[in-house]
Amino acid sequence: MSLDPLMFRYILAGVISLLVCFLIAFYILKKIGRDPRNILPVNFAQRVWVPLLIFLTALILKIALLSKIFRYEYTYDLLQPISTLGIILSATWLIILTLKILKNRMLKRYDVNTSDNLKARKIYTQFNILENIIIFIIVILAIGIALMSFESIRSVGVSVLTSAGIAGIIIGFSAQKAIGTLLAGIQIAFTQPIRLQDAVIVEGEWGWIEEITLTYVVIKIWDKRRLVVPSTYFIETPFQNWTKNSADLLGTVFLYTDYTVPVEKIREELDRLLETTPLWDQQVKVVQVTDATDRSMEIRILISAKDSPTAFDLRVFIREKLIDFLKENYPESLPKSRVQINKEDDTQAQN
């Protein structure tokens, strides 16, 4: 099958135009990305070359179809939807990439690696969840536009919509839980009962919020396990958030000693220990006798630290050092059981 000379020239010109436009656009994007003052990242050109090539190809193909240079009718029937889908796919791809770039650019002003990162974690949480919501909406709209571009599918869609009363109710009931989970994810983004890197206790496990999506939340447990719970959990179930308003935390250490222990000496030793460790934030230090039984008394030591991991390490440090202090200086004050033997009982036992 021979090609029409006019069509051959147009195809050749289209391929040349495609390569020239692509190289020019790629060069411009790469040039702009080299300047750190611009909004585009350095590797933006490498990230968008595929959707950019698809977009330019689909655009030139669409121009060819509108110019009616092809000889056979079936060619139009084949290339028309391909060009339309190419434009929709590439445009959606470029919009999502641009959205991610804008988000990363805005988040550069907030550093979650600092000690006082409450505001940064709040912003990161909002942006990550909103990004998922917007991408979800963009993909749904792209699929809808792509389906509506086909005449046959459009007519089927109209007929389905006119008879979707009962079907809509059934689907609504069956998707109620999934929709509730999505709404819970949106609610978390705005009300923020949790944020990224919050220290929480969920289902008896202590860890940090590692990932928040529209439908589930990943918690990194202290021993590197991962606990995955649905978003609705943080809306419907009580849980502990140790960093909701601030990261600082009070830690407790309990000692059980004999009544003969000098509590004031424990206070002096605690002061000395706290001055030697950077784990203490110099806010709270309390020693109190909080309980007494027939065998021992309970001494509670209350200390503060900048965050939950530091508080845990500080509690362990103070507990170990105070136990050593008691063993070395007041071994007789460690918990003991007393047995009293009467002299008469002792005489009878000897006889």
ChimeraX attribute file (.defattr): number of C-alpha atoms within 10 A of each C-alpha:
attribute: neighborCount
match mode: 1-to-1
recipient: residues
	/A:1	3
	/A:2	5
	/A:3	10
	/A:4	12
	/A:5	9
	/A:6	11
	/A:7	15
	/A:8	14
	/A:9	12
	/A:10	15
	/A:11	16
	/A:12	12
	/A:13	12
	/A:14	17
	/A:15	15
	/A:16	12
	/A:17	15
	/A:18	19
	/A:19	15
	/A:20	12
	/A:21	15
	/A:22	19
	/A:23	14
	/A:24	12
	/A:25	16
	/A:26	19
	/A:27	13
	/A:28	12
	/A:29	20
	/A:30	18
	/A:31	13
	/A:32	18
	/A:33	18
	/A:34	14
	/A:35	12
	/A:36	10
	/A:37	9
	/A:38	11
	/A:39	14
	/A:40	20
	/A:41	20
	/A:42	17
	/A:43	12
	/A:44	18
	/A:45	20
	/A:46	11
	/A:47	13
	/A:48	17
	/A:49	17
	/A:50	13
	/A:51	19
	/A:52	21
	/A:53	20
	/A:54	19
	/A:55	25
	/A:56	19
	/A:57	20
	/A:58	24
	/A:59	17
	/A:60	17
	/A:61	21
	/A:62	20
	/A:63	13
	/A:64	18
	/A:65	16
	/A:66	12
	/A:67	9
	/A:68	13
	/A:69	16
	/A:70	18
	/A:71	11
	/A:72	9
	/A:73	9
	/A:74	10
	/A:75	11
	/A:76	17
	/A:77	10
	/A:78	10
	/A:79	16
	/A:80	18
	/A:81	15
	/A:82	15
	/A:83	21
	/A:84	19
	/A:85	21
	/A:86	22
	/A:87	22
	/A:88	19
	/A:89	19
	/A:90	20
	/A:91	17
	/A:92	19
	/A:93	20
	/A:94	19
	/A:95	13
	/A:96	17
	/A:97	17
	/A:98	15
	/A:99	15
	/A:100	16
	/A:101	16
	/A:102	14
	/A:103	16
	/A:104	16
	/A:105	14
	/A:106	14
	/A:107	15
	/A:108	10
	/A:109	9
	/A:110	15
	/A:111	15
	/A:112	19
	/A:113	9
	/A:114	9
	/A:115	10
	/A:116	15
	/A:117	15
	/A:118	20
	/A:119	14
	/A:120	19
	/A:121	20
	/A:122	21
	/A:123	17
	/A:124	21
	/A:125	23
	/A:126	19
	/A:127	18
	/A:128	19
	/A:129	20
	/A:130	19
	/A:131	18
	/A:132	16
	/A:133	16
	/A:134	13
	/A:135	17
	/A:136	13
	/A:137	12
	/A:138	16
	/A:139	15
	/A:140	12
	/A:141	13
	/A:142	18
	/A:143	16
	/A:144	12
	/A:145	14
	/A:146	18
	/A:147	15
	/A:148	15
	/A:149	15
	/A:150	13
	/A:151	10
	/A:152	10
	/A:153	13
	/A:154	14
	/A:155	12
	/A:156	11
	/A:157	13
	/A:158	11
	/A:159	11
	/A:160	12
	/A:161	12
	/A:162	8
	/A:163	10
	/A:164	13
	/A:165	10
	/A:166	9
	/A:167	11
	/A:168	12
	/A:169	11
	/A:170	12
	/A:171	11
	/A:172	13
	/A:173	11
	/A:174	11
	/A:175	12
	/A:176	12
	/A:177	12
	/A:178	13
	/A:179	14
	/A:180	14
	/A:181	20
	/A:182	20
	/A:183	16
	/A:184	21
	/A:185	27
	/A:186	21
	/A:187	18
	/A:188	23
	/A:189	24
	/A:190	13
	/A:191	10
	/A:192	16
	/A:193	14
	/A:194	24
	/A:195	26
	/A:196	24
	/A:197	20
	/A:198	23
	/A:199	26
	/A:200	23
	/A:201	17
	/A:202	20
	/A:203	12
	/A:204	9
	/A:205	13
	/A:206	18
	/A:207	24
	/A:208	25
	/A:209	20
	/A:210	17
	/A:211	17
	/A:212	24
	/A:213	21
	/A:214	24
	/A:215	18
	/A:216	19
	/A:217	22
	/A:218	19
	/A:219	27
	/A:220	21
	/A:221	19
	/A:222	13
	/A:223	8
	/A:224	9
	/A:225	10
	/A:226	15
	/A:227	18
	/A:228	13
	/A:229	15
	/A:230	18
	/A:231	24
	/A:232	21
	/A:233	15
	/A:234	20
	/A:235	16
	/A:236	9
	/A:237	9
	/A:238	11
	/A:239	15
	/A:240	14
	/A:241	19
	/A:242	19
	/A:243	19
	/A:244	16
	/A:245	9
	/A:246	13
	/A:247	18
	/A:248	18
	/A:249	19
	/A:250	17
	/A:251	20
	/A:252	19
	/A:253	17
	/A:254	16
	/A:255	16
	/A:256	19
	/A:257	22
	/A:258	21
	/A:259	17
	/A:260	13
	/A:261	17
	/A:262	12
	/A:263	15
	/A:264	11
	/A:265	12
	/A:266	17
	/A:267	16
	/A:268	11
	/A:269	15
	/A:270	20
	/A:271	13
	/A:272	11
	/A:273	15
	/A:274	18
	/A:275	11
	/A:276	9
	/A:277	12
	/A:278	11
	/A:279	20
	/A:280	21
	/A:281	18
	/A:282	13
	/A:283	11
	/A:284	13
	/A:285	18
	/A:286	13
	/A:287	19
	/A:288	14
	/A:289	14
	/A:290	11
	/A:291	11
	/A:292	14
	/A:293	10
	/A:294	8
	/A:295	13
	/A:296	19
	/A:297	19
	/A:298	17
	/A:299	19
	/A:300	17
	/A:301	22
	/A:302	16
	/A:303	24
	/A:304	23
	/A:305	24
	/A:306	19
	/A:307	20
	/A:308	21
	/A:309	14
	/A:310	19
	/A:311	22
	/A:312	16
	/A:313	15
	/A:314	23
	/A:315	22
	/A:316	14
	/A:317	16
	/A:318	20
	/A:319	18
	/A:320	11
	/A:321	14
	/A:322	17
	/A:323	15
	/A:324	13
	/A:325	15
	/A:326	17
	/A:327	13
	/A:328	10
	/A:329	9
	/A:330	15
	/A:331	15
	/A:332	14
	/A:333	17
	/A:334	17
	/A:335	17
	/A:336	11
	/A:337	8
	/A:338	7
	/A:339	5
	/A:340	5
	/A:341	8
	/A:342	7
	/A:343	9
	/A:344	9
	/A:345	9
	/A:346	10
	/A:347	9
	/A:348	8
	/A:349	8
	/A:350	7
	/A:351	5
